[in-house]
Amino acid sequence: MEYFYICIHPMKRYLYLILLFLSFSYSKLYAQYGLQASIIAPTGYYSYVLKPTLGIELYAKIGDPDDYYSIGAAFGYATFKPTQDTFKTYAVGGQYNNLFPGYEVIHSYDELSIGVTNDFRILPDSKFCPVIGMDMYFYVIEVGEDDYTETIESYSTTGDDYWLLSFVPRVGAQYQINKEWYLSGFLGRSMSITGTATSQAFWKMSVSLTYYPF
């Protein structure tokens, strides 16, 4: 008897689960729905390794756009490019603990996010409303890279998965275009709390368009 197996790539498996979660959330919230585009600029160690990139998010929020507080769910994706074609590395090894030169090549760095968003509106009845936000994100990171150290080791990875839990405080404003559409802009900073990847921090400059089917 022959058996057939379907292999789902780890990153795609996370994507399917997140889309399933969001489809359930959208069907239950009956509130605000939106699309957000963000310029993501890594800082610290990651600014040396990764270039700034564009991230896209879909979100759904409970509550009216003119409420003082609203909470929602968000799903996003971003892919980063390395700042260099090849990074020089070094390792200590051998019989006499010598210093050996090497290199690393990053082929891909993809990041999926699922989070909880919180908006606090200062002047909710105003057409132009300042907003303070606090978000919590779970990031799934997939890295493909090659590493080589002279005389010691050489290996390649094409689908290593890591995760990070981060919070994102942000400030911005919301502008009411009409009864159904709202335009918002934010500046936030994502800072990781825990996870299997190296601690990550980046600036996040966002513009979002929200639809409210009143």
FENHU-V96148 format. One record per residue. N is the residue number from 1. RES is the residue in one letter. NEAR is the number of other ideal C-beta (glycine too) atoms within 8 Angstrom. D_CENTER is the distance of its C-alpha to the mean C-alpha in Angstrom with 1 decimal. Layout:
n & res & near & d_center
N & RES & NEAR & D_CENTER
N & RES & NEAR & D_CENTER
This chain:
n & res & near & d_center
1 & M & 2 & 44.3
2 & E & 3 & 41.1
3 & Y & 4 & 37.6
4 & F & 4 & 34.6
5 & Y & 4 & 31.1
6 & I & 4 & 27.8
7 & C & 4 & 25.1
8 & I & 7 & 21.5
9 & H & 7 & 18.9
10 & P & 9 & 16.6
11 & M & 12 & 13.4
12 & K & 8 & 15.3
13 & R & 9 & 16.5
14 & Y & 10 & 13.2
15 & L & 9 & 12.7
16 & Y & 9 & 16.2
17 & L & 8 & 15.9
18 & I & 11 & 12.9
19 & L & 9 & 14.9
20 & L & 8 & 17.9
21 & F & 11 & 16.6
22 & L & 13 & 15.6
23 & S & 8 & 19.0
24 & F & 8 & 20.7
25 & S & 10 & 19.1
26 & Y & 9 & 20.0
27 & S & 6 & 23.5
28 & K & 6 & 24.0
29 & L & 12 & 22.7
30 & Y & 3 & 24.9
31 & A & 12 & 23.4
32 & Q & 16 & 21.0
33 & Y & 11 & 18.7
34 & G & 12 & 16.5
35 & L & 9 & 14.3
36 & Q & 14 & 12.0
37 & A & 10 & 11.5
38 & S & 14 & 9.8
39 & I & 10 & 11.0
40 & I & 13 & 8.6
41 & A & 10 & 11.4
42 & P & 13 & 11.3
43 & T & 8 & 14.2
44 & G & 6 & 16.8
45 & Y & 6 & 16.9
46 & Y & 12 & 13.7
47 & S & 9 & 15.4
48 & Y & 5 & 18.2
49 & V & 10 & 16.4
50 & L & 11 & 13.7
51 & K & 7 & 14.3
52 & P & 6 & 12.4
53 & T & 11 & 10.8
54 & L & 8 & 10.2
55 & G & 14 & 7.2
56 & I & 11 & 8.7
57 & E & 14 & 8.7
58 & L & 12 & 11.8
59 & Y & 14 & 13.1
60 & A & 14 & 16.5
61 & K & 15 & 18.3
62 & I & 8 & 21.6
63 & G & 10 & 24.2
64 & D & 9 & 25.8
65 & P & 11 & 24.4
66 & D & 6 & 27.3
67 & D & 9 & 26.8
68 & Y & 5 & 26.3
69 & Y & 9 & 23.4
70 & S & 14 & 21.0
71 & I & 10 & 18.3
72 & G & 13 & 16.1
73 & A & 13 & 13.4
74 & A & 16 & 10.2
75 & F & 15 & 8.4
76 & G & 14 & 5.9
77 & Y & 11 & 5.9
78 & A & 13 & 6.1
79 & T & 9 & 9.1
80 & F & 12 & 10.5
81 & K & 8 & 14.3
82 & P & 11 & 16.4
83 & T & 7 & 18.6
84 & Q & 5 & 21.6
85 & D & 4 & 23.1
86 & T & 7 & 24.4
87 & F & 10 & 23.9
88 & K & 7 & 27.1
89 & T & 10 & 27.1
90 & Y & 9 & 30.0
91 & A & 10 & 31.2
92 & V & 7 & 34.2
93 & G & 9 & 36.4
94 & G & 8 & 39.7
95 & Q & 3 & 43.0
96 & Y & 4 & 43.1
97 & N & 6 & 39.4
98 & N & 7 & 39.3
99 & L & 6 & 36.4
100 & F & 13 & 35.1
101 & P & 9 & 33.0
102 & G & 13 & 30.2
103 & Y & 10 & 27.2
104 & E & 11 & 23.6
105 & V & 9 & 22.0
106 & I & 11 & 18.3
107 & H & 7 & 18.3
108 & S & 8 & 14.7
109 & Y & 13 & 11.3
110 & D & 12 & 8.8
111 & E & 13 & 5.4
112 & L & 14 & 5.4
113 & S & 15 & 4.5
114 & I & 12 & 7.8
115 & G & 13 & 9.1
116 & V & 9 & 12.4
117 & T & 12 & 13.1
118 & N & 10 & 16.4
119 & D & 11 & 18.4
120 & F & 10 & 21.7
121 & R & 14 & 23.9
122 & I & 8 & 26.7
123 & L & 8 & 29.0
124 & P & 9 & 28.1
125 & D & 4 & 31.3
126 & S & 6 & 30.9
127 & K & 5 & 29.9
128 & F & 8 & 27.8
129 & C & 13 & 26.0
130 & P & 9 & 24.1
131 & V & 14 & 21.1
132 & I & 9 & 19.6
133 & G & 15 & 16.3
134 & M & 10 & 14.8
135 & D & 13 & 11.6
136 & M & 10 & 10.7
137 & Y & 13 & 7.5
138 & F & 10 & 8.0
139 & Y & 15 & 5.7
140 & V & 12 & 7.9
141 & I & 13 & 8.5
142 & E & 14 & 11.6
143 & V & 11 & 13.8
144 & G & 11 & 17.1
145 & E & 11 & 19.6
146 & D & 9 & 23.4
147 & D & 13 & 25.1
148 & Y & 10 & 28.8
149 & T & 14 & 31.1
150 & E & 7 & 34.8
151 & T & 6 & 37.2
152 & I & 9 & 34.8
153 & E & 7 & 31.9
154 & S & 6 & 30.0
155 & Y & 7 & 27.3
156 & S & 7 & 24.5
157 & T & 10 & 21.4
158 & T & 5 & 19.7
159 & G & 9 & 17.4
160 & D & 8 & 16.6
161 & D & 9 & 13.9
162 & Y & 11 & 12.5
163 & W & 11 & 10.6
164 & L & 15 & 9.6
165 & L & 11 & 10.3
166 & S & 12 & 9.4
167 & F & 10 & 11.0
168 & V & 15 & 10.6
169 & P & 8 & 14.2
170 & R & 14 & 14.8
171 & V & 10 & 17.9
172 & G & 12 & 19.0
173 & A & 9 & 21.4
174 & Q & 13 & 22.1
175 & Y & 10 & 24.9
176 & Q & 10 & 26.8
177 & I & 6 & 27.8
178 & N & 5 & 30.0
179 & K & 4 & 30.3
180 & E & 7 & 27.5
181 & W & 10 & 24.9
182 & Y & 12 & 23.0
183 & L & 11 & 21.1
184 & S & 14 & 18.8
185 & G & 9 & 17.4
186 & F & 13 & 15.4
187 & L & 10 & 14.7
188 & G & 13 & 12.5
189 & R & 10 & 11.7
190 & S & 13 & 9.0
191 & M & 9 & 11.2
192 & S & 13 & 11.1
193 & I & 8 & 14.1
194 & T & 5 & 14.7
195 & G & 11 & 13.8
196 & T & 5 & 15.1
197 & A & 11 & 13.2
198 & T & 5 & 14.5
199 & S & 7 & 13.5
200 & Q & 13 & 10.6
201 & A & 11 & 10.8
202 & F & 11 & 10.0
203 & W & 10 & 11.3
204 & K & 16 & 9.8
205 & M & 9 & 12.6
206 & S & 15 & 12.4
207 & V & 10 & 15.1
208 & S & 14 & 15.4
209 & L & 11 & 18.4
210 & T & 14 & 19.5
211 & Y & 9 & 22.3
212 & Y & 12 & 24.6
213 & P & 5 & 27.3
214 & F & 5 & 29.9
